[in-house]
């Protein structure tokens, strides 16, 4: 395989939990085999945490998804190549849909929903003091939704960022004194968006600091500093149909922008967003004549632009000099659930297209490097052996309401798990439950529910849904259904009837009755099996399966 001559990138992969000690993991791609896109990971070291406070399920059940795999099915495809490729095309269509909008698809009423809802419930801030109505009115004035929509632009996230219900980073909690109503349940947190996700901007706040955007996951407010505008030519470069998916969290992405020549050798057919003959800022600015109206449109030379920031050197009139500003720079950390266009590879790395902003917030497309041990061509073959490896990389990761702190809640855990396989799932649990063949379990008692799940459920392709929670059925152990999920906690009730929580707060493998041994378990709301409403088979109709 031809090398593209870039410097070796050592990708360090810190784990999210300092208390969790894992061995270094490696992935190999056999050059030829019946399933040549299988990757292999070393088994993780035991999870090092005291067991005194753990639920019985976490003490007794191996927290290793490979333990539950039927060995005869492990490397058999759960979907045919044709069926999976069809799902992957649908994934791409949904993922990139914001770039194919010509106008806002969310109504003014949808944009106003947060203001209407929380004007009746002011809630509490990070200091545990109640928000004031004056504060909310100020946010409404800032949002200037009377003029919604006031723009139509395509954009891309340039870092991992939070999609918010209102244009503020300040939180909204209901009641710190009630279980499940205070921290970490910030009602303004809509979702995490990983770096380099497509966006459509339909509205800007009065001060230009916030944008109302539509993403493939959800609409909401996004800080303007976390996005860059992208044009149609750049979108064509991005939507190649050839993508790399991350299969590890917390992966740093660097660029090696020493010369444009090295970058262009990765993909000679790449229509460069930075053409090497663009030696003046005047030419560069012509790439985007519709600059943000908030910026002075007569800044057509680098000299004028540099006046905005005296620290810039006005004699940087060649791309070579400009690129030196960016050489070997850290760009962002990326996660399972992120995808990037593949533009080249050598023995150790994939070259991926990434977007970074220029001085006027226009996207610059350049090339980053990602180690082959933490990424793979999308879609990976959908089989138990591969799903379990990624599940193991998600296990023990902290719970994050709406993606708070770049962690995951139950639905984003499932969504991101299936992304490398080109299988699109919505962002919330109720919508995920409607994807595929839904089987209602509401009329069954708990033993009947579990029996039907074991009888009809397909391990790794069956979602189990309770109100506000989603789980992945992965098989059986000692006759009990086993699930992978990311719960906050188990509902409890003390002798006075006060509701509480036994916190789990991380991705785990359990039975359908975690916490059944707790003396204060809420026998109704705390029993997950009792509250399961249905199961969803994520398979095309009449597709053969391996159980």
C-alpha positions as CSV (number, residue, x, y, z in Angstrom):
1,X,0.0,0.0,0.0
2,X,1.4,3.4,-1.0
3,X,2.3,5.7,1.9
4,X,1.5,9.3,1.7
5,X,4.6,10.3,3.5
6,X,3.1,12.1,6.5
7,X,4.7,12.0,9.9
8,X,3.7,9.2,12.1
9,X,0.9,10.2,14.5
10,X,0.8,8.7,17.9
11,X,-2.8,8.7,18.9
12,X,-3.2,8.5,22.7
13,X,-6.5,7.3,23.9
14,X,-7.2,8.2,27.5
15,X,-10.2,6.5,29.1
16,X,-13.0,8.4,30.6
17,X,-12.9,6.8,34.0
18,X,-9.6,7.2,35.9
19,X,-10.7,4.3,38.1
20,X,-11.0,2.0,35.1
21,X,-7.7,0.4,34.2
22,X,-7.7,-1.1,30.6
23,X,-4.9,-2.7,28.8
24,X,-3.7,-1.2,25.5
25,X,-5.9,-2.4,22.7
26,X,-5.0,-3.2,19.2
27,X,-7.1,-3.9,16.1
28,X,-6.0,-5.9,13.1
29,X,-7.6,-6.2,9.7
30,X,-7.0,-9.5,8.1
31,X,-6.1,-9.1,4.4
32,X,-8.4,-11.9,3.4
33,X,-11.0,-13.9,5.3
34,X,-14.8,-14.6,5.0
35,X,-15.3,-11.5,7.1
36,X,-12.3,-9.3,6.2
37,X,-13.6,-6.2,8.0
38,X,-13.6,-7.9,11.4
39,X,-11.5,-6.1,14.0
40,X,-10.0,-7.8,17.1
41,X,-9.4,-6.2,20.4
42,X,-7.5,-7.5,23.4
43,X,-9.8,-8.3,26.3
44,X,-10.1,-5.4,28.8
45,X,-8.5,-5.7,32.2
46,X,-11.0,-6.2,35.1
47,X,-12.9,-3.2,36.2
48,X,-11.2,-2.0,39.3
49,X,-13.7,-0.7,41.7
50,X,-14.8,-1.7,45.2
51,X,-17.8,-4.0,45.1
52,X,-19.4,-3.0,48.5
53,X,-21.7,-0.4,46.9
54,X,-22.4,-2.3,43.6
55,X,-25.7,-3.9,42.7
56,X,-25.7,-7.7,42.7
57,X,-25.9,-7.7,38.9
58,X,-22.7,-5.8,38.7
59,X,-20.9,-8.0,41.2
60,X,-22.1,-11.3,39.6
61,X,-22.4,-10.6,35.9
62,X,-19.2,-10.4,33.8
63,X,-19.0,-6.8,32.5
64,X,-17.6,-8.1,29.2
65,X,-20.0,-8.4,26.2
66,X,-18.0,-11.1,24.5
67,X,-18.9,-13.4,27.4
68,X,-22.5,-13.6,26.3
69,X,-21.9,-14.3,22.6
70,X,-23.1,-17.5,21.0
71,X,-19.8,-18.8,19.6
72,X,-21.5,-20.4,16.6
73,X,-23.0,-17.0,15.6
74,X,-20.2,-14.7,16.6
75,X,-18.8,-14.1,13.1
76,X,-21.9,-14.6,11.1
77,X,-23.5,-11.6,9.6
78,X,-26.7,-10.5,11.2
79,X,-27.6,-8.8,7.9
80,X,-26.7,-9.6,4.3
81,X,-24.2,-7.3,2.6
82,X,-27.0,-6.0,0.4
83,X,-29.3,-5.3,3.3
84,X,-26.6,-3.6,5.3
85,X,-25.5,-1.4,2.4
86,X,-29.1,-0.3,2.0
87,X,-29.2,0.7,5.6
88,X,-25.9,2.5,5.2
89,X,-27.2,4.5,2.3
90,X,-30.2,5.5,4.5
91,X,-27.8,6.4,7.3
92,X,-25.9,8.8,5.0
93,X,-29.0,10.3,3.6
94,X,-30.2,11.1,7.2
95,X,-26.9,12.2,8.5
96,X,-26.3,14.7,5.7
97,X,-29.9,15.9,5.3
98,X,-29.3,19.3,6.9
99,X,-27.0,20.2,3.9
100,X,-29.8,19.4,1.5
101,X,-32.3,21.7,3.0
102,X,-33.2,25.0,1.2
103,X,-35.3,26.4,4.1
104,X,-36.0,25.8,7.8
105,X,-37.9,22.6,8.5
106,X,-38.6,23.6,12.1
107,X,-41.5,26.1,12.7
108,X,-41.4,29.3,14.6
109,X,-43.6,27.6,17.2
110,X,-41.0,24.8,17.7
111,X,-38.2,27.4,18.2
112,X,-40.4,29.2,20.7
113,X,-41.3,26.0,22.6
114,X,-38.5,26.3,25.2
115,X,-39.4,29.9,26.1
116,X,-43.1,29.0,26.4
117,X,-42.4,25.9,28.5
118,X,-39.9,27.4,30.9
119,X,-41.8,30.7,31.4
120,X,-44.1,28.5,33.4
121,X,-41.3,26.7,35.1
122,X,-38.4,29.0,35.8
123,X,-36.4,26.3,37.5
124,X,-33.1,26.7,39.3
125,X,-29.6,27.6,38.1
126,X,-26.1,26.2,39.0
127,X,-26.2,28.1,42.2
128,X,-29.4,26.4,43.3
129,X,-31.2,29.8,43.1
130,X,-34.4,30.2,41.1
131,X,-34.1,31.8,37.7
132,X,-35.9,35.1,37.4
133,X,-38.6,35.9,34.8
134,X,-36.4,39.0,33.8
135,X,-33.6,36.6,32.9
136,X,-35.8,34.6,30.7
137,X,-37.2,37.7,29.0
138,X,-33.6,38.8,28.3
139,X,-33.0,35.5,26.6
140,X,-36.1,35.9,24.5
141,X,-35.1,39.4,23.4
142,X,-31.7,38.0,22.5
143,X,-33.3,35.2,20.5
144,X,-35.4,37.8,18.5
145,X,-37.7,35.0,17.3
146,X,-40.2,37.6,16.0
147,X,-38.1,37.6,12.9
148,X,-37.7,33.8,12.7
149,X,-36.3,32.6,10.3
150,X,-33.8,35.3,9.6
151,X,-31.1,33.4,7.6
152,X,-30.5,30.3,5.5
153,X,-27.0,28.9,5.7
154,X,-25.2,25.6,5.7
155,X,-22.6,24.9,8.4
156,X,-20.6,22.3,10.2
157,X,-19.6,21.8,13.8
158,X,-15.9,22.4,14.4
159,X,-15.7,20.9,17.8
160,X,-17.8,18.7,20.1
161,X,-20.6,20.9,21.2
162,X,-23.9,21.1,23.1
163,X,-27.2,21.7,21.4
164,X,-29.3,23.8,23.8
165,X,-33.0,24.3,24.2
166,X,-32.5,28.1,24.9
167,X,-29.5,30.3,23.8
168,X,-27.5,30.0,27.0
169,X,-25.0,27.7,28.6
170,X,-26.6,28.2,31.9
171,X,-28.5,25.2,33.2
172,X,-32.1,24.7,34.2
173,X,-32.9,22.2,37.1
174,X,-36.3,21.5,38.4
175,X,-35.8,20.7,42.1
176,X,-32.5,19.8,43.8
177,X,-34.4,18.2,46.7
178,X,-36.1,15.6,44.6
179,X,-34.5,12.5,43.1
180,X,-34.1,12.8,39.3
181,X,-35.0,16.5,39.3
182,X,-31.7,18.2,40.1
183,X,-28.2,17.6,38.9
184,X,-27.3,16.3,36.3
185,X,-30.7,16.8,34.7
186,X,-30.2,20.1,32.9
187,X,-33.4,20.6,31.0
188,X,-31.7,23.0,28.6
189,X,-29.4,20.3,27.4
190,X,-30.8,18.9,24.2
191,X,-27.9,16.8,22.8
192,X,-24.2,16.5,22.2
193,X,-23.1,17.0,18.6
194,X,-19.7,15.5,17.7
195,X,-17.2,17.6,15.8
196,X,-17.8,17.9,12.0
197,X,-21.6,17.2,11.9
198,X,-23.7,18.8,9.1
199,X,-25.9,21.7,10.1
200,X,-28.5,24.0,8.6
201,X,-28.8,27.5,10.2
202,X,-32.2,29.1,10.0
203,X,-31.9,31.8,12.6
204,X,-29.2,34.0,14.4
205,X,-29.6,35.7,17.8
206,X,-29.5,39.5,18.0
207,X,-25.9,39.6,19.1
208,X,-24.8,36.9,16.6
209,X,-23.5,34.7,19.4
210,X,-26.1,31.9,19.0
211,X,-27.6,30.1,16.0
212,X,-30.8,28.1,15.8
213,X,-29.6,25.0,13.8
214,X,-31.1,21.8,12.5
215,X,-28.9,18.7,12.8
216,X,-29.7,15.1,11.9
217,X,-30.2,14.4,15.6
218,X,-32.3,17.4,16.7
219,X,-32.8,21.1,16.3
220,X,-31.7,23.7,18.9
221,X,-29.5,26.6,19.8
222,X,-25.7,26.3,19.2
223,X,-23.0,28.6,20.2
224,X,-21.7,30.3,17.0
225,X,-18.1,29.8,18.0
226,X,-18.6,26.0,17.6
227,X,-19.5,26.1,13.9
228,X,-18.2,27.2,10.6
229,X,-20.1,28.0,7.4
230,X,-19.7,25.6,4.5
231,X,-20.4,26.1,0.8
232,X,-21.8,23.7,-1.8
233,X,-18.5,22.9,-3.4
234,X,-17.1,21.9,0.0
235,X,-20.2,19.8,0.6
236,X,-19.5,17.9,-2.6
237,X,-16.0,17.2,-1.5
238,X,-17.3,15.9,1.9
239,X,-20.1,13.7,0.6
240,X,-17.9,11.1,-1.1
241,X,-19.7,8.0,0.1
242,X,-16.4,6.7,1.5
243,X,-16.3,7.2,5.2
244,X,-14.3,6.2,8.3
245,X,-16.1,5.7,11.6
246,X,-14.6,6.0,15.0
247,X,-14.6,2.8,17.2
248,X,-12.9,4.4,20.2
249,X,-13.7,7.4,22.4
250,X,-11.5,10.4,23.2
251,X,-9.4,10.1,20.0
252,X,-7.3,13.3,19.3
253,X,-7.2,14.5,15.7
254,X,-4.2,16.4,14.5
255,X,-3.3,18.0,11.2
256,X,0.1,17.8,9.6
257,X,-0.2,20.9,7.4
258,X,3.4,21.4,6.5
259,X,2.8,21.8,2.8
260,X,-0.3,21.6,0.6
261,X,1.6,19.3,-1.7
262,X,1.8,16.6,0.9
263,X,-1.9,16.9,1.7
264,X,-3.0,16.9,-1.9
265,X,-1.0,13.7,-2.6
266,X,-3.4,11.9,-0.3
267,X,-6.1,12.4,-2.9
268,X,-5.1,13.9,-6.2
269,X,-8.8,14.2,-7.2
270,X,-9.7,16.3,-4.1
271,X,-11.0,19.7,-5.2
272,X,-9.0,21.7,-2.6
273,X,-10.8,24.1,-0.4
274,X,-7.4,25.8,-0.2
275,X,-6.1,25.9,-3.7
276,X,-2.3,26.3,-3.7
277,X,-2.4,29.1,-6.2
278,X,-4.5,31.2,-3.8
279,X,-1.5,33.3,-2.7
280,X,-3.4,36.3,-1.3
281,X,-6.3,36.7,1.1
282,X,-8.1,38.5,-1.7
283,X,-8.3,35.3,-3.7
284,X,-9.1,33.3,-0.6
285,X,-12.0,35.5,0.3
286,X,-13.5,35.1,-3.2
287,X,-14.2,31.5,-2.2
288,X,-17.0,32.8,-0.1
289,X,-18.5,36.1,-1.3
290,X,-21.4,35.8,1.1
291,X,-19.4,36.3,4.3
292,X,-21.3,36.7,7.6
293,X,-23.0,40.1,7.3
294,X,-21.7,40.9,10.7
295,X,-18.2,41.0,9.2
296,X,-17.0,43.9,7.1
297,X,-17.4,42.8,3.5
298,X,-14.6,45.0,2.3
299,X,-11.9,42.9,4.0
300,X,-10.6,41.5,0.7
301,X,-6.9,41.5,1.5
302,X,-5.0,39.8,4.2
303,X,-3.5,43.2,5.2
304,X,-7.0,44.5,6.0
305,X,-7.9,41.3,7.8
306,X,-4.8,41.4,9.9
307,X,-5.9,44.8,11.2
308,X,-8.6,43.0,13.0
309,X,-5.8,41.2,14.9
310,X,-2.5,43.1,15.1
311,X,-0.9,39.8,16.2
312,X,-1.3,38.5,12.7
313,X,1.7,38.9,10.4
314,X,0.5,40.8,7.3
315,X,3.3,39.5,5.1
316,X,1.8,35.9,5.1
317,X,0.7,36.1,1.5
318,X,1.5,32.5,0.4
319,X,-0.3,29.3,1.3
320,X,3.0,27.8,2.5
321,X,3.4,30.5,5.1
322,X,-0.3,30.4,6.0
323,X,-0.2,26.6,6.5
324,X,2.7,26.9,8.9
325,X,0.3,28.6,11.3
326,X,-1.5,25.2,11.5
327,X,1.3,22.7,11.2
328,X,0.9,19.7,13.5
329,X,-1.9,21.2,15.5
330,X,-4.4,19.5,17.7
331,X,-7.9,20.1,16.3
332,X,-10.4,18.2,18.5
333,X,-11.1,14.9,20.2
334,X,-13.6,12.6,18.5
335,X,-15.7,9.7,19.7
336,X,-17.6,6.6,18.7
337,X,-20.5,7.9,16.7
338,X,-18.4,10.3,14.6
339,X,-17.7,9.7,10.9
340,X,-15.3,11.5,8.5
341,X,-14.6,11.2,4.7
342,X,-11.7,9.0,4.0
343,X,-9.2,10.5,1.6
344,X,-6.2,8.2,1.9
345,X,-4.3,5.7,4.1
346,X,-1.0,4.2,4.9
347,X,-0.1,1.2,7.0
348,X,-0.9,2.9,10.3
349,X,-3.3,5.8,9.6
350,X,-6.3,6.9,7.7
351,X,-6.2,10.3,6.1
352,X,-9.6,11.9,6.9
353,X,-11.2,15.2,5.7
354,X,-11.9,17.5,8.6
355,X,-13.3,21.0,8.8
356,X,-11.7,23.9,10.7
357,X,-12.6,27.6,10.7
358,X,-10.8,30.5,9.1
359,X,-10.8,34.0,10.5
360,X,-14.2,34.8,9.1
361,X,-15.8,31.6,10.3
362,X,-15.8,29.9,6.8
363,X,-14.9,26.2,6.9
364,X,-11.5,25.2,5.6
365,X,-11.3,21.6,4.6
366,X,-8.1,20.0,5.4
367,X,-6.7,16.5,6.2
368,X,-6.4,14.9,9.6
369,X,-4.8,11.7,10.7
370,X,-6.4,8.9,12.7
371,X,-4.8,5.7,13.8
372,X,-6.2,2.5,12.3
373,X,-6.6,1.0,15.7
374,X,-9.3,3.5,16.6
375,X,-11.2,3.8,13.3
376,X,-12.6,1.6,10.6
377,X,-14.2,2.0,7.2
378,X,-18.0,2.4,7.4
379,X,-20.0,0.2,7.4
380,X,-18.4,-2.5,9.6
381,X,-20.0,-5.9,9.0
382,X,-22.9,-6.2,11.4
383,X,-22.0,-9.3,13.5
384,X,-22.0,-10.1,17.2
385,X,-18.2,-10.3,17.4
386,X,-17.8,-6.7,16.2
387,X,-20.7,-5.2,18.2
388,X,-19.4,-6.8,21.4
389,X,-16.0,-5.2,20.9
390,X,-17.5,-1.7,20.6
391,X,-19.8,-2.4,23.5
392,X,-16.7,-3.2,25.6
393,X,-15.3,0.2,24.7
394,X,-18.5,1.8,25.9
395,X,-18.8,-0.1,29.1
396,X,-18.2,1.8,32.3
397,X,-18.4,5.1,30.5
398,X,-20.2,7.7,32.7
399,X,-23.8,8.6,32.2
400,X,-24.3,12.0,30.6
401,X,-27.8,13.5,30.4
402,X,-28.2,14.8,26.9
403,X,-24.5,14.3,26.3
404,X,-23.5,16.5,29.2
405,X,-19.7,16.7,29.6
406,X,-19.4,14.7,26.3
407,X,-20.8,11.6,28.1
408,X,-23.8,9.7,26.9
409,X,-27.3,8.9,28.2
410,X,-29.2,5.7,27.3
411,X,-30.3,6.6,23.8
412,X,-27.1,8.3,22.7
413,X,-25.2,5.1,23.8
414,X,-27.3,3.0,21.6
415,X,-27.2,5.5,18.7
416,X,-23.4,5.8,18.7
417,X,-23.0,2.0,19.1
418,X,-24.7,1.4,15.8
419,X,-23.1,4.3,13.8
420,X,-20.0,2.4,12.7
421,X,-22.3,-0.2,11.2
422,X,-24.1,2.3,9.1
423,X,-27.4,1.8,11.0
424,X,-29.2,5.1,11.8
425,X,-31.1,5.4,15.0
426,X,-32.9,8.5,16.3
427,X,-31.7,10.5,19.3
428,X,-34.3,9.7,21.9
429,X,-35.5,6.4,23.4
430,X,-39.2,6.6,22.3
431,X,-38.2,7.3,18.7
432,X,-35.7,4.5,18.7
433,X,-38.4,2.1,19.9
434,X,-40.3,3.0,16.7
435,X,-37.5,2.0,14.5
436,X,-38.0,-1.5,13.1
437,X,-40.6,-4.1,14.1
438,X,-42.2,-3.1,17.4
439,X,-43.8,-5.8,19.6
440,X,-45.9,-4.5,22.5
441,X,-45.4,-6.1,25.9
442,X,-47.8,-3.9,27.9
443,X,-50.4,-6.6,28.4
444,X,-48.0,-9.2,29.8
445,X,-46.8,-9.8,33.3
446,X,-43.1,-9.7,34.1
447,X,-42.3,-13.4,33.6
448,X,-44.3,-13.5,30.3
449,X,-42.4,-10.4,29.1
450,X,-39.0,-12.0,29.8
451,X,-40.1,-15.2,28.2
452,X,-41.2,-13.5,25.0
453,X,-38.0,-11.4,24.9
454,X,-35.9,-14.5,25.0
455,X,-38.1,-16.3,22.5
456,X,-38.4,-13.6,19.9
457,X,-35.5,-11.3,20.6
458,X,-32.4,-11.3,18.4
459,X,-29.3,-10.7,20.4
460,X,-27.7,-7.3,19.4
461,X,-30.6,-6.4,17.2
462,X,-33.4,-6.1,19.7
463,X,-34.1,-2.9,21.7
464,X,-36.1,-3.0,24.9
465,X,-38.1,0.1,25.7
466,X,-39.4,1.4,29.0
467,X,-40.7,5.0,29.3
468,X,-37.6,7.2,29.2
469,X,-35.2,4.3,28.9
470,X,-33.8,2.1,26.1
471,X,-31.7,-1.1,26.3
472,X,-30.0,-3.5,23.9
473,X,-30.8,-7.2,24.4
474,X,-27.6,-9.2,24.1
475,X,-28.5,-12.7,25.1
476,X,-29.2,-14.9,28.1
477,X,-27.3,-16.1,31.2
478,X,-28.7,-18.8,33.5
479,X,-32.0,-18.4,31.8
480,X,-32.3,-14.7,32.3
481,X,-32.4,-12.0,29.6
482,X,-29.2,-9.9,29.6
483,X,-29.1,-6.2,28.4
484,X,-26.5,-3.5,27.7
485,X,-27.6,0.0,28.7
486,X,-26.6,3.2,30.3
487,X,-28.9,4.0,33.2
488,X,-28.7,6.9,35.7
489,X,-30.1,4.8,38.6
490,X,-32.7,2.6,40.1
491,X,-35.8,4.2,41.7
492,X,-36.1,3.6,45.4
493,X,-38.6,4.6,48.1
494,X,-37.9,4.9,51.8
495,X,-40.1,4.0,54.8
496,X,-41.7,7.4,54.6
497,X,-42.5,7.1,51.0
498,X,-39.9,9.5,49.7
499,X,-38.5,8.7,46.3
500,X,-34.8,8.2,45.9
501,X,-32.2,6.7,43.5
502,X,-29.6,4.0,43.8
503,X,-27.1,5.5,41.4
504,X,-25.5,3.4,38.6
505,X,-24.4,6.3,36.4
506,X,-22.5,4.4,33.8
507,X,-22.9,1.9,30.9
508,X,-23.4,-1.6,32.3
509,X,-24.5,-5.1,31.5
510,X,-27.4,-6.3,33.7
511,X,-30.4,-8.5,33.9
512,X,-33.9,-6.9,33.5
513,X,-34.2,-6.6,37.2
514,X,-31.0,-4.8,38.4
515,X,-31.4,-3.8,42.1
516,X,-34.0,-6.5,42.9
517,X,-32.1,-7.2,46.1
518,X,-32.4,-3.6,47.4
519,X,-34.6,-3.4,50.5
520,X,-35.8,0.1,49.4
521,X,-36.5,-0.8,45.8
522,X,-39.6,0.9,44.5
523,X,-41.5,-2.3,43.6
524,X,-43.4,-0.5,40.8
525,X,-41.3,2.2,39.3
526,X,-37.9,0.7,40.2
527,X,-38.5,-2.7,38.5
528,X,-37.3,-2.3,35.0
529,X,-38.9,-5.5,33.7
530,X,-42.3,-4.4,35.0
531,X,-42.0,-1.1,33.2
532,X,-40.9,-2.5,29.8
533,X,-43.5,-1.4,27.2
534,X,-42.2,-3.2,24.2
535,X,-39.4,-4.6,22.1
536,X,-38.1,-3.5,18.7
537,X,-36.4,-5.8,16.2
538,X,-33.9,-3.8,14.2
539,X,-34.1,-6.0,11.1
540,X,-35.5,-5.6,7.6
541,X,-38.6,-7.9,7.1
542,X,-37.8,-11.5,6.1
543,X,-34.1,-11.1,6.7
544,X,-32.5,-14.4,8.0
545,X,-30.8,-14.1,11.4
546,X,-28.5,-16.0,13.7
547,X,-29.5,-16.3,17.4
